[in-house]
Amino acid sequence: MADSARLDDIQIDRVHGRAIRREIGERLRRTLDAELGPAPLRLRALLEQLAAEDFGATHRSRPA
């Protein structure tokens, strides 16, 4: 492999970074639910709040 890239040379744009984070979050949520059962209501509320804020920030940063 003469063309192998070093980890510090890899650049990911915002769209792909957001998709990767979303996929990691979904897999983590499924794994934790399967192992521990549903999260407590307070924790779920906080996670939903974070998701809503992230969604809002994403829409605000897009050009009109």
Secondary structure, DSSP 8 states (H G I E B T S, - for coil): -TT---GGG----HHHHHHHHHHHHHHHHHHHHHHH-S--HHHHHHHHHHHHHHHHHHHHHS--
